[in-house]
């Protein structure tokens, strides 16, 4: 079964080594052990480790007592332009019967500006039985998704695909507001209620190579 640490690890770039002051991080990146720092803004403690909950820059404060504090400062001025074939982590903004719109958070582990947008079309959700895809059983607003850039897109943003086993929802929020954890390739379970919800789930991997 999946633990919080498993999910937060795969949500970021797959990095598990501790970060240092000034490093760029995205939601899910592991920062350090809770024995080394206390949690500041933009961090979350799970299983003796601290994880980033936002896109930004790591800041450490050794003047904080009785233990040094680590936080993540929101940062919007890091520009890494996505290219075709790049693997991105994005957050779903809204879903319709034909597509899901998303905010891109990182590309190949590099932090992106908040204003970059992407779209996952119905035909790009999976590689088989594309006509039977139900977008509302694939993604929901607030889901964090690993996807691949397949086109530089149009006015709606970059065209993204989750049509690989390693691509799809990494972390979600249930209808009741709880944390959703993967249980299979098509379902996630609420950590609070144990109620399962349909999703296009990403296979657990440490990293996804570019083609």
C-alpha positions, 0 to 999 in steps of 0.5 A: 500500500502507498504511504504519504511519503511514497506519494509526496516523493513521486509528486516531485522530481523523484528527489529524496536527498535533502535540499539546501538553502536557495534550491528550487522545489515543487509540491512533493519534493522532500526537504529534510528530516523533522529532526533537523528542521521544524516546519515553516511556511510552504512545508508539511511534515509526514513520516519524520520528513518535511515536504514542500507544498508549493512551488518556490525557493527553499529558505532556512532560518538558523536563528529560529529556536529551539530548532532551525526552521525551513520554509518555501518562499513562493517564486514566480520568476524562474523561467524554464520553457517546456519543450515537446517531450518534456515531463511536467507536473501540473495542477488541474484547474477545471474539467469538462467532458472534452478536456482538463485545463491545468497550471504547470508547476514544473518541467523535468524537475525545474520550477516554472512560472505560475502563469503557464497553462496546459490542457489535457484533451480527452483523446490524450488521457490514455493510449487505448479505448480513447473514445470511452474516456470519461474526463470526470473519472480521470481528473478533478480540480485540485489533482496533481498530475504528471504529464508529457508535453506533446505540443506547444499548443495554442491560446489555451496553453501547452497540449499535454498527454497522460497516455503512458502508464507512468503518467496521470494523477499523483495526488488528489483531493477527495470529495470530502476534502481528504488526501487521495492515495493511489490504489490501482491504475484507475482508483484512489482512496481517501486517507480519511474516509477510505472511500474510493474515487475514479482517476487516471492514476500514474504508476509509481516511479522515481522519474520519467525519462524524456523520449 
